[in-house]
């Protein structure tokens, strides 16, 4: 089993510029899910939406091409891909000729699908969309919709995850709300570098105490965990503590190394959000 500590995170490396699919480093989701008490099928659906802003390759005549790529990784895949390995893998396209953007897209889809489904009895495909420069101007910037928790003037004293802060009005009529915060911050599990994010929580059920929820989100500030794992932790804590009838947790993290990762976890089937970046991304 690949572990985060064995990856190239935090280590000096050479940056290859010739295509090399072996650079991808999958890490199993299961161990972290077991920490959350998820022993079998998770109680959520969703996907990890990646954006790669530093994609380049050569034409057969040696002219560089640039593009933005959107990747959709289903959360039921047994593996995530460690982000530095994905950066190195994408960098390996820089000096490699491809006949067309379609060939690049197909190669990305095949390699990423193999890595995230590695070890599974059956495999499926990840989503890959490539945007060429003539489409860059149509890429919007939009903040997460919802009522901002950050408007609340609260005292914060806990900076490691504190699910005991969460509470809801179980004896009152259920509500439907969409709540957001730009104050989500955690740290890389291996390097300790800060990961900055915005989060949107959409739910139906007993009304969640908003001040307590904001304190809980702030409590991730000194927590070491990958983006996908943080979102699953938030989902599970809300699911167990506040007992919503429906719940979705969506986070958009600022990019590092030309990549951003934006996990969605939802209790019920729903369309994936458009992969639209926020101003900080």
N, C-alpha and C positions, 0 to 999 in steps of 0.2 A: 504494500500500500504506500503510495506517495504521501509524504507529510509536508506541511508548510515549511518546517525547519530544513528539509532537504532541498528545497527549491532554490532558485537563483535570487530570490528576494534578499536584498541587503548585501549581496556578494558582488565583488568586481567581476565583470564579464567582458568578453569580446563581443562586439555587435556585428554579427554576420550580415552580409548584404547579398547572399545567394540563397535561394529558396531552400528551406529546411523545415519540414513538418515535424521532425523529431523534437524541435524546441518546445512544443506545447507540453505543458505540465499539468495533467489533471489531478485534482484532489477530491477524494470521496466526500460526499455530503453527509454520509451516515454517522460518523463519529460525533459531529457537532449536533446533529439532530437527536442522537441518543442522550446527549447532555441535557437537552430540552425535554426529555421524556417521550420522544417520538420513536417508538420501537418498531413500528411497521409503516403502514401507509400514512402519510401526513394528513392532517385535517384541512389542508389548503390546496388550492390550485395556484397557477401563476407562471411567471417567467422572469428571467433576468435580461433586461434590455441594455445592451452595450452599444456605445458609439466609439468608433475609431476615427480620430481626426488626422492621423499621420500615416495614411496609406499611399504608397507610391510603387510604381513598377516601370519597366522599360517597354517600349514598343519593339517589334522585331528589328527596327532600324536604330535602336538605341536611344530614342527620345524619351525622357522621363514623363510619366503621367502621374497625376495626383487625384485623390478622391476621398470622400467620406464614406464610411461603411457603418451600417446598422446591423447588429446581430441580435437575434431573439433565441435565448436558451431556455427551453422549458424547465420548470422547476422539478419535474419528475426525472430528469436525467440523473444518473448515479453520481456524476462528477461536476464540479465547477472547474474552470481553468484559472490557474494562478496568473494574476494580471501581468507581472513582469515577463513571464514566459510568452504571453500573448503579444506583448510589445516586441520581444525579440523575434518571435515568429513573423509578425507583420513587417518588421525591419528586414527580414531575410528576402522580402519581395523587391527591395529597393534596386538591386543590381540584376534582377532576373527578367528576361524578355518574356512577354506574353502576347499572344496574337490579338487579344481584345479584352475589354473590361468584363465581358461575359465569361471568358476563360478564367479570369481572376476570381470572379464571383463563384464559379463552380468549384474551383480549387479550395477557396475558403470554406465553402459549405461542406465539402467532403472531409477536409481535415478537422474542422471544428466538430462536426457530427461524430467522427470517429473518437475524438478525445473525450467529449462529454458523455458519450454512451458506452465508453470502454468498460468491459466487464459485465454489461447487461446481456440477458439472453436474447433480446431483440433490440434493434436499433431503429431510430427514426432520424429525421433531418432537422437541423437548426435553420432558422430563418436568416437569410443574408440579403441585404439590399445595398447596392453601391450607388452613390450619388456623384456624378461627374461635375466639374466646375460650372457648367452652364446651368446647373440646378442649385448651386450654393445660395443664390439670392432668394430662393423660395423656402429656405430653412428658417422657421419662425423661432422666436424667443418668447416664452410665456411662463409666468409663475403658476404654481399649483393652485387650482381653484379651491376655495373653502374659507371658513372662518379662521383667522389667524389666532392661535393661542399666544403668540408673542406679544399681543396687546396687554396681557395680564401683568400686573406689577406684583411679582411674587418673590419670596425669599427662597434661594436654592442653596442647599448645604450638602447634598449627596451627589457624588460624581462617579460612582460605580452603580451598575444596574440595580434598582430598588423596586421590584414589582410590588412590594408591600405598600407602596404609596398609592397604587391604583384603587379606586373605589367608584361605585356607581349607585344610582338611586333605584334600588331593586323594588321598592314598594310603590313606585309611581308609574304613571303611564309611559310606555316606551316612546322613544323619539327616533328620528333619523337625522344624522348630522354628518357634515364633512368638515374636518378640522385639519389645520396645517400648522407647521412650524418650520422655521429656518434655523433652529438652534440645535439640530441633531449634529453631534460630533462624536466620533469614536477614533480609535487608533488601529493602524495595521497590526495584525496579529504577530507578524515577524519583525518588522522594522521599527514599530512604534511611531511611525509617521502619522500625522493627523489626517483623518478622513472627514471632510465637511459635507453635510448633506441637508436637504429639505425633505420633509415627510408629510404625506397626506394620509389621514385616517378617515375612512368612510365606514359608517356603521349604522345599524338599526337595532334597537333594544333599550335596556335600561340606560338612562342618561349618565354618561361618564363625567365625573368631576373634572372640569377643564383645568383648574389649577393643579390638581394632583397629576393629571396627565402630562402637563408641561414639566413639572418637577421630575416625573419619571423619564421623559425624553432627555432632559438635561443630565440625568444621572448616568447616561452613556458616555459622558465627556472624557473619562479616563479609562474606558473599557477597550480591551484589545480583542478585536474580532473582525473578520472579513464582512464586507457590506451585506452579502446575501445572508450571512448568519445573524447579523444584527437585526435585519428585518424579520427574519423568522422568530427571533427571540421576542421582539416587540409584539408580533402577531400572537404568539402563544401566551404571553403574559396577559394581553388584553382578553384573549379568548377564555382563559381560565379564570381571571380575576373579575372581569366585568360581564361575562356571559352574554355577549351580544347575540342576537338572532342571525345577523349577517355582519361580516367584517371584511374590510380590505385594508392593507397597509402597503403604501407605495412610497419609495424613497428615491430621490435623485441626488446622486453624489457628484461633487465637483471632480473634474478630470485630473488624473495624474498620469504622466508619461503618455499624453495624447489619448487617453482612454477614460471614459466614464462608465459606471456600472449603476443600473437603476432597477432594483428588484421590486416586483409586485407579488404579494401573497394575498389570496382571497379565499373566503370560505365557500364561495359559490361561483359557478361558471360566469364569466363576464368578458366582454371584449377587452383586449389589451389596450392600454392607453397609447395614444400616438407618442412616438419617441421624440418629444419636443423638449429642447433644453431650456433650463432656466437661465436667468441673467448671470448667475455665478458660474455656470458651466461654460 
